[in-house]
Amino acid sequence: MKLKNKFVGIILVLGTIIFVGGGNPLIGLSNHKDSYIKNQNLENTTANSSYLMLVNKENPLSLDYKPSNLIKPNIKFLSSTSDESKYMEEKAAKALEELFQGAKKENIILIGSSAYRSYRSQVRVLKDEINSKGVDYANKYVAKPGKSEHQSGLAIDVTNEARCFDKTSPEAQWLANNAYKFGFILRYPEGKEDITGYNYEPWHIRYVGKDAAKEIYDKNITLEEYLADMV
């Protein structure tokens, strides 16, 4: 009986490792068609609709999705940022440059940490976080491949010179109060975890266009709530 229980335990452990991305991490992960605004016809979308792409746990991107117009924004990145992660969708990249310049005028220095990430890069990020911080942490803070906004080219994580970007830092407070002016939103705001599916991230901003960003900011809602109101 003891031997049997031990054997079952080994199977369970191995199953868990495979589930979180052991062996071949691409096995069992998302390979859905490209996912955009749900339940809307083209006639009902706005000129900025392409920037309202919804990417979350229920709306994945395909393994090979990649924006066609990625460029490097002219901003400072961390020295550890990979070359791939210095790219963003062109309009979002230009808006980001304006945001960083606007912050600098108010003596707020922002630094780019990670922008675009391919599906396969997200596999590596997820595995690294699981290995270093555990499965529970990864589930709260790291999107599974195909379900990361970084793959859309419209999102970026930013930081400050102190590498301490929490809600009490001047940089995080400035970003929370001013990002909308440049077309960005805090994608995972505090108190909205049950809607976004992720813990509060003051460093993660997402380009949606100025009109949408202002409405989302003024109403203190999430992208999910904004899109639901449009249907």
C-alpha positions in Angstrom: 0.0 0.0 0.0 2.8 2.4 0.9 4.5 1.7 -2.4 1.3 2.3 -4.3 0.8 5.6 -2.6 4.3 6.7 -3.4 3.8 5.7 -7.0 0.6 7.8 -7.3 2.4 10.8 -5.7 5.2 10.6 -8.2 2.6 10.7 -11.1 0.9 13.7 -9.5 4.2 15.6 -9.2 5.2 14.8 -12.8 1.7 15.9 -14.0 2.1 19.2 -12.2 5.5 19.8 -13.8 4.2 19.1 -17.3 1.2 21.4 -16.7 3.3 24.4 -15.8 5.6 24.0 -18.7 8.1 21.2 -18.1 9.6 19.2 -20.9 8.2 21.0 -23.9 6.5 24.2 -22.6 4.5 24.7 -25.9 2.5 21.5 -25.4 -1.0 22.3 -24.3 -0.6 26.1 -24.5 -2.9 28.5 -26.5 -2.9 28.3 -30.3 -6.2 30.1 -30.9 -7.0 32.5 -33.7 -6.1 36.1 -33.2 -8.5 37.7 -30.7 -9.9 41.2 -31.0 -12.9 43.1 -29.6 -15.6 40.6 -28.9 -19.2 40.8 -30.0 -18.7 43.8 -32.2 -19.1 44.3 -35.9 -16.8 46.5 -37.9 -19.7 49.0 -38.3 -19.8 49.5 -34.6 -16.1 50.0 -34.0 -14.3 53.3 -33.7 -11.3 54.6 -35.6 -9.2 53.4 -32.7 -10.7 49.9 -32.5 -7.4 48.2 -33.4 -6.0 49.7 -30.2 -8.8 48.2 -28.1 -7.7 44.6 -28.7 -8.7 42.6 -25.7 -6.0 40.1 -24.6 -6.6 38.3 -21.3 -7.0 34.8 -19.9 -10.2 34.3 -22.0 -9.1 36.1 -25.1 -5.7 34.6 -26.3 -3.6 35.4 -29.3 -2.3 32.8 -31.7 1.2 31.4 -31.3 2.4 33.2 -34.5 0.7 36.6 -33.9 3.1 39.5 -34.3 2.3 43.2 -35.1 3.5 44.1 -38.5 4.6 47.6 -37.6 6.9 47.2 -34.6 9.4 50.0 -34.0 11.8 50.9 -31.2 10.6 53.9 -29.2 13.3 56.5 -28.5 13.4 56.0 -24.7 15.8 54.7 -22.2 15.5 50.9 -21.4 17.1 48.8 -18.7 20.5 47.4 -19.8 19.0 43.9 -19.1 16.1 44.4 -21.5 16.3 42.1 -24.5 16.4 43.7 -28.0 13.0 42.1 -28.8 11.4 43.7 -25.8 12.5 47.2 -26.9 9.9 47.2 -29.7 6.3 48.4 -29.7 3.5 48.9 -32.2 4.3 52.1 -34.0 1.6 54.4 -32.8 2.0 53.1 -29.2 5.7 53.7 -29.4 5.3 57.3 -30.5 2.8 57.9 -27.8 5.2 56.4 -25.3 7.9 58.8 -26.3 5.6 61.7 -25.6 4.7 60.2 -22.2 8.3 59.8 -21.2 9.0 63.4 -22.3 6.0 64.7 -20.5 7.2 62.9 -17.3 10.7 64.3 -17.7 9.3 67.9 -17.8 7.9 67.3 -14.3 11.2 65.8 -13.1 9.8 62.2 -13.3 12.3 59.8 -14.9 10.9 56.6 -16.3 12.7 53.7 -17.8 11.4 51.0 -20.1 11.6 47.5 -18.8 9.8 45.2 -21.2 7.5 45.9 -24.2 6.8 43.4 -27.0 7.3 39.8 -26.2 6.6 37.0 -28.7 4.6 33.9 -27.7 7.8 31.9 -27.3 9.5 34.6 -25.2 6.5 34.5 -22.9 7.1 30.8 -22.5 10.6 31.5 -21.2 9.3 34.3 -18.9 6.7 32.0 -17.4 9.2 29.2 -16.8 11.7 31.6 -15.3 9.1 33.0 -12.9 7.9 29.6 -11.9 11.4 28.4 -11.2 12.4 31.5 -9.3 9.2 32.5 -7.4 6.9 29.5 -7.7 3.6 28.6 -9.4 1.4 30.7 -7.1 3.3 33.9 -7.9 3.4 33.2 -11.6 -0.4 32.6 -11.7 -1.0 36.0 -10.1 1.5 38.1 -12.0 2.6 36.3 -15.2 0.3 35.7 -18.2 0.5 32.4 -19.9 1.8 32.4 -23.5 -0.8 33.7 -25.9 -2.6 35.5 -23.1 0.0 38.3 -22.5 -0.7 41.9 -23.6 3.0 42.2 -24.4 2.5 40.0 -27.5 0.1 42.6 -28.8 2.9 45.2 -29.0 0.6 47.7 -27.2 1.8 47.2 -23.6 5.0 48.0 -21.7 6.3 47.6 -18.2 8.2 50.6 -16.9 10.3 51.3 -13.9 12.4 54.0 -12.2 16.0 54.6 -11.4 15.6 53.1 -8.0 14.0 49.9 -9.5 11.3 50.3 -6.8 8.1 51.0 -8.7 5.4 50.5 -6.1 2.3 52.7 -5.6 4.1 54.9 -3.1 6.9 55.9 -5.5 6.6 59.4 -7.2 7.0 57.8 -10.6 4.1 55.3 -10.1 1.9 58.0 -8.8 2.7 60.3 -11.7 2.0 57.4 -14.2 -1.3 56.6 -12.5 -2.5 60.2 -12.8 -1.1 61.1 -16.2 -0.8 58.1 -18.5 -4.3 58.6 -19.9 -3.2 62.0 -21.3 -1.0 60.1 -23.7 -3.4 57.3 -24.6 -2.3 54.8 -22.0 -4.1 53.1 -19.1 -3.0 51.2 -16.0 -4.1 47.8 -17.3 -4.2 46.1 -13.9 -5.5 48.6 -11.4 -5.8 48.0 -7.7 -9.2 46.6 -6.6 -10.0 45.2 -10.0 -8.3 41.9 -9.7 -11.5 39.9 -10.0 -12.1 41.6 -13.4 -8.6 41.6 -14.9 -7.6 38.3 -13.5 -4.2 39.7 -12.3 -2.9 41.4 -9.2 -2.3 45.2 -9.2 0.6 46.2 -11.4 1.5 49.9 -11.2 4.2 49.4 -13.8 2.2 47.9 -16.6 0.6 50.3 -19.0 -1.4 49.7 -22.2 -2.0 51.9 -25.2 -5.7 52.3 -26.1 -5.8 55.8 -27.6 -6.5 59.1 -25.9 -10.4 59.0 -26.0 -10.7 55.5 -24.6 -7.9 56.2 -22.0 -9.6 59.3 -20.7 -13.0 57.6 -20.3 -11.4 54.6 -18.6 -9.5 56.9 -16.3 -12.5 59.2 -15.5 -14.8 56.3 -14.7 -12.1 54.3 -12.9 -12.8 51.2 -14.9 -10.9 48.5 -16.7 -10.6 47.7 -20.4 -12.9 44.8 -19.9 -15.6 47.0 -18.4 -15.1 49.7 -21.1 -15.5 47.2 -23.9 -18.5 45.6 -22.2 -20.2 49.1 -22.1 -19.6 49.4 -25.8 -21.5 46.3 -26.8 
